[in-house]
Amino acid sequence: MQRIGERQQLQRIASRLGSLKRHLRRRHIPVLSAHPRKWYSFLWPIKDMLGTVNADMSFIGMLLAHSYLRRKHPGIELDASTKNQYAPGLDIKAHANGTRIVGELKTTYPYGRGEFGANQHRSFLRDFHKLRHAPADRRYLFVTEPATFEILKAKTYRRYRRGVTVVLLDYGREFTSR
């Protein structure tokens, strides 16, 4: 069930995508030999329209995570529009039937083939640390990319993910390390 704020956020995303669609219909992609000014004037509006696409992806990922949590924990109250996607702290803090639930969301696609880049690796370690040290009964790390999920299953991450359920959103796959 969508909340009012979630619906408004989805309307903003749809509006930006509609603007992009109209822009691409009205303007032709410059020829390769076109002056850089022509390329710039073509691309600038696109950058403006899609400037928040990473935050939009996180928001949609959060909607997927909330859908998962509603199935797993009936009665949980969640609203993806209440937390800025770039705000510090845990992405999800909720209660359901006396159970405290925390979660982090990653829309990360691995930088390297079969492994994370150095900054991605550090970011995952920070998130696992936050989750493991948060006062909670259930801890979740939600990921949106199958390649990310596979890397996190590797032995390398076993000690970091203890007590955390890693969920591959929209694919129905998950695991928990004890």
C-alpha positions in Angstrom: 0.0 0.0 0.0 1.6 3.3 -1.1 1.7 6.2 1.3 0.9 9.8 0.1 4.5 10.8 0.2 5.6 7.7 -1.7 3.0 8.5 -4.4 4.2 12.1 -4.7 7.8 10.9 -5.0 6.8 8.5 -7.8 4.9 11.3 -9.5 8.0 13.5 -9.5 10.0 10.6 -11.0 7.4 10.0 -13.7 7.3 13.8 -14.5 11.1 13.9 -15.0 10.9 10.8 -17.2 8.1 12.4 -19.2 10.2 15.5 -19.7 13.1 13.3 -20.9 10.8 11.5 -23.3 9.5 14.8 -24.8 13.1 16.1 -25.1 14.3 13.1 -26.9 11.3 13.2 -29.3 11.8 16.9 -30.1 15.5 17.0 -30.4 17.8 14.9 -32.6 21.0 13.4 -31.2 23.8 15.5 -32.7 25.9 14.0 -35.5 29.4 12.9 -34.4 31.0 15.9 -36.2 28.7 18.5 -34.5 30.2 21.3 -32.6 30.6 20.6 -28.9 28.1 23.5 -28.2 25.4 21.5 -30.0 26.3 18.4 -27.9 26.3 20.4 -24.7 22.9 22.0 -25.5 21.5 18.6 -26.2 22.9 16.9 -23.1 22.4 19.7 -20.5 18.6 19.3 -20.2 19.0 15.5 -19.9 21.5 15.9 -17.0 19.1 18.3 -15.4 16.1 15.9 -15.8 18.1 12.8 -14.6 20.3 14.5 -12.0 18.7 12.6 -9.1 18.5 9.2 -10.8 20.7 7.6 -8.2 18.4 8.8 -5.4 15.4 7.7 -7.5 16.9 4.2 -7.8 17.4 4.1 -4.0 13.8 5.3 -3.5 12.5 2.5 -5.7 14.8 0.0 -4.0 13.4 1.2 -0.7 9.8 0.5 -2.0 11.0 -3.0 -2.8 12.5 -3.5 0.6 9.3 -2.2 2.3 7.3 -4.7 0.2 9.5 -7.5 1.4 9.3 -6.4 5.0 5.5 -6.1 4.9 5.3 -9.8 3.7 7.8 -11.0 6.4 6.5 -8.8 9.2 2.7 -8.2 8.9 1.6 -5.0 10.7 4.9 -3.2 10.1 4.5 0.6 9.3 6.8 2.0 6.7 6.9 5.0 4.5 9.8 5.3 2.0 9.3 9.1 1.5 10.1 10.0 5.1 13.9 9.6 4.9 16.1 11.3 2.4 18.1 8.8 0.4 21.4 10.5 1.4 20.6 11.1 5.1 23.0 9.4 7.5 22.0 6.6 9.8 20.2 3.4 9.1 17.9 3.3 6.1 15.2 1.4 7.9 14.2 1.5 11.5 10.8 -0.1 12.3 8.8 -2.2 14.8 6.3 -5.0 14.2 4.6 -6.9 16.9 7.3 -6.1 19.5 10.2 -6.9 17.0 12.7 -4.1 16.3 13.8 -4.3 12.7 16.7 -2.4 11.0 17.9 -2.4 7.5 20.3 -1.0 5.0 19.7 -0.8 1.2 22.4 -1.0 -1.5 21.7 -0.5 -5.2 25.4 -1.0 -5.8 26.6 -2.8 -9.0 30.1 -4.3 -8.5 32.9 -2.1 -9.9 35.1 -5.1 -10.7 34.4 -8.4 -12.3 33.3 -10.6 -9.4 34.4 -8.2 -6.7 33.7 -4.8 -5.4 35.9 -1.8 -5.9 37.8 -0.6 -2.8 35.3 2.1 -1.9 32.4 -0.2 -2.5 34.0 -2.8 -0.2 34.5 -0.3 2.6 31.0 1.0 2.2 29.6 -2.6 2.7 31.8 -3.1 5.7 30.5 0.1 7.2 26.9 -1.0 6.6 27.5 -4.5 8.1 29.1 -2.8 11.1 26.1 -0.4 11.5 23.6 -3.3 11.3 25.5 -5.6 13.6 25.8 -2.9 16.3 22.2 -1.6 16.0 19.9 -2.6 18.8 17.5 -4.8 16.9 15.9 -8.3 16.7 16.1 -8.5 12.9 18.8 -7.0 10.7 18.6 -6.9 6.9 20.9 -5.8 4.1 18.9 -5.4 1.0 20.6 -5.5 -2.4 19.1 -4.9 -5.9 21.8 -6.5 -8.1 22.3 -10.3 -8.5 26.0 -9.8 -8.9 26.2 -8.0 -5.6 24.3 -10.7 -3.9 26.7 -13.4 -5.2 29.7 -11.5 -4.0 28.2 -11.0 -0.5 27.6 -14.8 -0.3 31.4 -15.4 -0.6 33.5 -16.5 2.3 35.2 -13.2 2.3 32.2 -11.5 3.8 31.1 -14.2 6.2 32.5 -12.7 9.4 31.0 -9.3 8.6 27.5 -10.4 7.8 26.9 -12.5 11.0 23.3 -12.0 12.2 22.4 -10.1 9.1 19.9 -11.4 6.5 21.0 -10.5 3.0 18.1 -10.1 0.7 18.2 -9.9 -3.1 15.1 -7.8 -3.7 12.6 -8.8 -6.3 14.3 -12.2 -6.9 13.1 -14.0 -3.7 16.6 -15.0 -2.6 18.1 -14.5 0.8 20.5 -15.9 3.3 21.5 -15.3 6.9 24.9 -15.9 8.4 24.9 -17.1 12.0 
